[in-house]
Amino acid sequence: MILKIVLLFSGTILAFWLSAICGGGASLILIPILNLLLPSSVVPFSLTIGTFTSSVSRIAVFKKHINWKIFFWFVPFSIPAVLLGAYLIKYVNPNYLQLIVALFLVANLPQFFKSKKAEETEEKPYPEYVLAIVGFFAGFVSGITGAIGLLFNRFYLKFGLKKEEIVATRAANEVFLHLIKLIIYIALGLYSNMALWLGLTIALATIISSYTVRYILPYLSEHVFRKIGYGAMVVSGITLLVGTSDKIIKLDKIAFASVQNNMKKEYVISWRNTDLVLEYTYNDGLEIERPILPDELPDRLKDKYNHLKNKYDTIHLEKVFVFNTEPSYEFYCFTNNQLTRLELK
């Protein structure tokens, strides 16, 4: 465990250096690491201790570069959203939101390959009211996952902020969010002793990172700064996508299987306690089948089911979806291990 903490400490310094250089992303880099050490429900608490400390230390170092106009558009809309996100964390599986975040980050790949000339001739910045929308979604995502980071970095770049302005303005926008989240997580009991110690480890590392990165930024051009930013978004997205997908597959018991039978090939997708069957036949094409309960039958078929269940030992029901066709229903009726299959519209 000591080795893991040392690794987390060293990784945090590097992650927050990268975060400052590219305008964010340390939290999204640290989520996969913390997922290995903590339950998903308390990962946001550890992250928020570190990101709150990072925001405070960056404000101290870069305070003269804060863009206050963006601050006053962003913060009022982000605070109620972070309250909503933090409240929903007890009812929403954060892994699925992390998966969406990962896909959003990977979608920035084309931006990485844009030339300097293309960047200079891009469309005009978003109107200011977009900041209110960005603030709301930033607060909501941050409330559930504990991280904002690179997810909304692209919007800061679109408003034409320079390197130091992005670092300073993001810190000012997010410091209140992180403080509110800490209070909410504690009130809801979404913390643990281990999460606290790991959070303090991250916090110490962020202070070191904030006070040393100011000697790095002056050596980077704005073009290189953007390239590093978009590259970090994509790398973080891929890392988060792999780690989160693996957790979802294990926790929700997702499995895939295929069966080939003469003219028919079936693909079975299992999720939690549900099987979704993708069936391909040469005559009928692709069909999607889902097991259902008798109560899910339409009224016109419930009488049919009630009549048949007295004749057979067991009846399994499936709802069948075919493109551009009304759904049909398949009755698999068993008696003395003999199968009778009925297809009804």
MARKOLBA-323502 format. One line per field, with one value per residue (C-alpha): x, y, z. Coordinates in Angstrom, 2 decimals, always signed. Layout:
<zanus>
u	c(X; ...) $
v	c(Y; ...) $
w	c(Z; ...) $
</zanus>
This chain:
<zanus>
u	c(+0.00; +2.88; +4.26; +0.85; +0.64; +4.15; +3.16; -0.05; +1.92; +4.46; +1.77; -0.28; +2.60; +3.08; -0.67; -1.20; +1.84; +0.15; -3.16; -1.65; +0.16; -2.93; -5.58; -6.92; -7.19; -5.38; -8.54; -9.49; -5.98; -6.20; -9.69; -8.43; -5.68; -8.09; -10.57; -7.94; -7.65; -11.16; -14.84; -16.35; -18.68; -15.83; -13.43; -15.02; -14.27; -10.54; -10.37; -12.17; -9.76; -6.92; -8.64; -9.84; -6.28; -4.99; -7.50; -6.56; -2.83; -3.24; -5.29; -2.47; +0.12; -1.82; -4.43; -3.58; -4.56; -8.17; -10.79; -13.53; -16.15; -16.08; -16.05; -19.29; -21.07; -19.85; -20.12; -23.80; -25.03; -22.52; -23.30; -26.94; -25.82; -23.09; -25.65; -27.87; -24.99; -23.70; -27.22; -27.71; -24.42; -26.28; -28.71; -26.62; -23.80; -20.84; -19.19; -21.74; -21.23; -17.46; -17.99; -19.84; -17.09; -14.49; -16.28; -16.59; -12.84; -11.86; -14.05; -11.47; -9.01; -9.59; -8.67; -5.22; -4.39; -5.49; -2.74; -1.77; -3.36; -6.61; -6.71; -6.27; -9.09; -11.59; -15.10; -15.72; -15.89; -19.18; -21.59; -21.32; -24.59; -22.96; -20.81; -23.94; -24.72; -21.10; -21.14; -24.28; -22.97; -19.53; -21.10; -23.36; -20.58; -18.23; -20.82; -21.12; -17.57; -15.55; -13.78; -14.24; -10.74; -10.31; -13.95; -14.71; -11.21; -12.21; -14.70; -12.01; -9.83; -12.74; -13.06; -9.49; -7.92; -4.15; -2.22; -2.07; -5.65; -7.02; -5.11; -6.20; -9.82; -10.52; -9.16; -11.37; -14.45; -13.96; -12.77; -16.34; -17.59; -14.96; -15.68; -19.43; -18.84; -16.64; -19.38; -22.04; -19.94; -19.29; -22.97; -24.04; -21.39; -19.65; -16.15; -13.84; -10.60; -8.64; -10.30; -9.31; -5.65; -5.40; -7.07; -4.54; -1.73; -3.12; -3.54; +0.12; +1.26; -0.96; +0.62; +4.09; +2.84; +1.16; +4.22; +6.65; +4.59; +4.88; +8.49; +7.35; +4.50; +6.63; +8.56; +5.44; +3.88; +0.11; +0.02; +2.01; -0.14; -3.28; -1.76; -0.77; -4.26; -6.11; -3.62; -4.16; -7.93; -7.70; -5.21; -7.28; -10.43; -8.90; -7.52; -10.86; -12.75; -10.68; -10.76; -14.44; -15.55; -13.75; -15.48; -18.92; -18.41; -17.46; -20.04; -22.99; -21.88; -21.89; -21.03; -21.11; -21.57; -22.36; -24.02; -24.08; -26.94; -27.27; -29.01; -29.09; -26.47; -27.24; -25.30; -26.29; -25.55; -26.06; -26.46; -27.21; -30.11; -31.21; -30.22; -30.48; -30.22; -29.11; -30.22; -29.29; -31.02; -30.37; -34.08; -35.26; -32.08; -31.23; -33.59; -33.26; -34.88; -35.46; -36.85; -39.98; -42.42; -46.10; -47.16; -45.27; -47.41; -49.99; -53.57; -54.50; -51.86; -52.33; -55.45; -53.50; -50.73; -53.18; -54.76; -51.42; -49.85; -52.34; -51.19; -47.42; -44.94; -43.02; -43.38; -40.55; -41.49; -39.45; -40.22; -38.74; -37.77; -37.16; -36.27; -39.33; -41.68; -44.05; -42.65; -43.71; -43.72; -42.28; -43.68; -41.26; -43.55; -42.06; -43.76; -41.89; -38.73; -40.41; -40.38; -43.23; -42.40; -45.15; -44.64; -47.49; -48.03) $
v	c(+0.00; +2.40; +1.81; +2.62; +5.87; +6.89; +6.08; +8.11; +11.06; +11.07; +10.51; +13.41; +15.88; +14.82; +14.79; +18.32; +19.57; +18.21; +19.64; +23.14; +22.83; +21.68; +23.46; +20.49; +16.74; +15.63; +14.33; +12.25; +10.81; +9.96; +8.38; +5.05; +4.94; +5.67; +3.13; +0.49; +1.65; +2.73; +1.91; +4.09; +5.90; +7.50; +8.22; +11.69; +12.59; +11.87; +13.66; +16.72; +17.15; +17.26; +19.43; +21.93; +22.31; +22.61; +25.37; +27.36; +27.09; +28.00; +31.07; +32.13; +31.69; +32.98; +35.34; +38.29; +36.22; +35.41; +36.37; +37.70; +38.06; +34.29; +33.72; +35.68; +33.82; +30.38; +30.14; +31.11; +28.29; +25.67; +25.81; +24.51; +21.90; +20.56; +20.26; +18.20; +16.00; +15.34; +14.44; +12.00; +10.19; +7.89; +6.88; +7.03; +4.64; +7.01; +4.43; +5.07; +8.84; +8.28; +6.20; +9.10; +11.50; +9.16; +9.08; +12.88; +13.22; +10.76; +12.76; +15.57; +13.54; +15.57; +18.78; +17.36; +17.15; +20.68; +22.90; +26.19; +28.03; +26.10; +26.99; +30.68; +30.66; +28.68; +30.00; +32.84; +32.11; +30.92; +33.62; +34.40; +32.68; +29.36; +29.85; +29.47; +26.14; +25.00; +26.01; +23.97; +20.79; +21.25; +21.43; +18.44; +16.18; +17.33; +16.57; +12.94; +12.08; +14.53; +15.79; +18.43; +18.82; +18.36; +17.75; +21.47; +22.66; +22.98; +25.72; +27.78; +27.48; +28.62; +31.82; +32.71; +32.52; +32.29; +29.65; +31.41; +32.70; +29.18; +27.90; +30.83; +31.15; +27.42; +27.45; +30.40; +28.83; +25.46; +26.29; +26.93; +23.75; +21.65; +23.20; +22.61; +19.04; +18.30; +19.51; +17.45; +14.27; +14.48; +15.19; +12.17; +9.91; +9.39; +9.17; +6.82; +7.04; +5.62; +8.09; +10.92; +9.88; +9.40; +12.79; +14.47; +12.77; +14.22; +17.64; +17.84; +16.83; +19.49; +22.26; +21.23; +21.03; +24.47; +26.30; +24.65; +24.73; +28.52; +27.94; +25.62; +27.55; +30.44; +27.98; +26.76; +28.49; +28.84; +26.36; +23.72; +24.41; +23.59; +20.45; +19.15; +19.97; +18.07; +15.20; +14.89; +14.87; +11.93; +9.97; +10.56; +9.53; +6.27; +5.49; +6.24; +4.31; +1.16; +1.30; +2.17; -0.37; -3.11; -2.15; -2.00; -5.41; -6.98; -5.27; -5.67; -9.14; -8.23; -11.16; -11.98; -15.34; -16.59; -19.76; -20.99; -23.31; -24.19; -21.17; -19.13; -17.35; -15.93; -13.44; -13.31; -10.23; -10.70; -7.62; -8.08; -10.55; -9.86; -11.61; -9.70; -11.99; -10.72; -13.34; -13.33; -15.59; -15.66; -15.33; -12.81; -10.80; -9.32; -9.82; -8.64; -10.84; -10.02; -12.36; -10.93; -11.74; -12.61; -9.20; -7.57; -9.27; -7.09; -7.67; -9.59; -12.26; -12.55; -14.71; -16.90; -17.32; -18.14; -20.77; -22.35; -22.43; -25.09; -27.34; -27.07; -27.51; -24.31; -21.41; -18.98; -15.72; -13.49; -10.20; -9.99; -6.73; -6.57; -3.39; -1.67; -4.35; -4.45; -6.49; -10.12; -12.59; -16.08; -18.69; -21.54; -24.17; -27.23; -30.44; -33.65; -31.97; -31.51; -28.00; -26.36; -22.93; -20.45; -17.06; -14.59; -11.00) $
w	c(+0.00; +0.79; -2.70; -4.21; -2.21; -3.34; -6.92; -6.52; -5.08; -7.92; -10.53; -9.12; -9.49; -13.11; -13.77; -12.43; -14.36; -17.45; -16.21; -16.02; -19.34; -21.25; -19.17; -17.22; -17.05; -13.92; -12.29; -15.31; -15.34; -11.63; -11.74; -13.17; -10.50; -7.65; -9.02; -8.25; -4.64; -3.65; -4.24; -7.03; -4.62; -2.60; -5.49; -6.02; -2.37; -2.76; -6.08; -4.73; -1.81; -4.33; -6.94; -4.32; -3.03; -6.59; -7.43; -4.31; -4.99; -8.68; -7.78; -5.46; -8.22; -11.28; -9.74; -12.01; -15.08; -14.02; -16.64; -14.37; -17.13; -17.71; -13.95; -13.43; -16.26; -15.22; -11.42; -10.74; -13.01; -11.92; -8.19; -8.34; -10.88; -8.61; -5.82; -8.12; -9.30; -5.79; -4.63; -7.52; -6.87; -4.46; -7.20; -10.39; -11.23; -11.84; -14.11; -16.86; -16.70; -16.77; -19.91; -21.58; -20.49; -22.00; -25.37; -25.34; -24.74; -27.46; -29.89; -29.67; -31.76; -34.99; -33.14; -32.39; -36.11; -37.04; -38.39; -36.81; -39.74; -39.35; -35.65; -36.45; -39.02; -36.90; -36.40; -33.95; -30.21; -28.71; -27.47; -23.78; -22.80; -23.75; -20.64; -18.52; -20.23; -19.88; -16.22; -15.55; -17.21; -15.65; -12.20; -12.82; -14.16; -11.42; -8.74; -9.83; -10.94; -8.83; -11.96; -14.63; -16.02; -19.73; -20.42; -20.79; -21.68; -25.33; -24.45; -22.73; -25.82; -28.02; -25.98; -26.94; -23.49; -23.25; -21.31; -17.97; -18.31; -18.78; -15.74; -13.55; -14.74; -14.48; -10.93; -9.96; -11.58; -9.93; -6.41; -5.18; -6.84; -5.11; -1.71; -2.06; -3.19; -0.17; +2.16; +0.35; +0.21; +3.95; +4.70; +2.61; +4.13; +0.78; +2.24; +4.11; +6.07; +3.14; +0.77; +3.12; +3.29; -0.45; -0.94; +1.35; -0.57; -3.80; -2.14; -1.07; -4.54; -6.18; -4.10; -5.25; -8.83; -8.81; -7.49; -9.91; -13.13; -13.44; -14.50; -17.31; -19.01; -20.41; -22.60; -24.43; -27.45; -27.66; -30.57; -28.66; -25.59; -27.62; -29.14; -25.72; -24.47; -27.19; -27.04; -23.29; -23.79; -26.19; -24.06; -20.91; -22.78; -24.00; -20.52; -18.87; -21.56; -21.04; -17.24; -16.94; -19.56; -17.67; -14.42; -16.06; -17.70; -14.36; -12.14; -14.53; -15.68; -19.36; -21.62; -25.32; -27.07; -30.57; -31.88; -35.50; -36.52; -40.23; -41.80; -38.60; -36.49; -33.04; -30.91; -27.25; -25.11; -21.36; -19.14; -15.43; -15.47; -19.05; -22.28; -25.55; -28.58; -32.00; -34.52; -38.20; -40.73; -44.47; -45.21; -42.61; -41.99; -38.57; -35.62; -32.02; -29.39; -25.74; -23.07; -21.45; -18.66; -19.27; -17.95; -20.83; -23.46; -25.23; -24.07; -27.22; -26.42; -22.66; -23.12; -25.52; -22.95; -20.15; -22.37; -23.34; -19.88; -18.80; -21.65; -21.23; -18.38; -19.13; -21.55; -22.33; -24.02; -26.32; -28.00; -31.51; -33.22; -36.97; -38.87; -40.41; -39.04; -36.08; -33.14; -32.91; -30.00; -29.78; -27.39; -26.55; -25.06; -23.34; -22.28; -21.47; -22.82; -26.20; -27.68; -29.56; -30.96; -31.79; -33.45; -32.94; -34.08) $
</zanus>
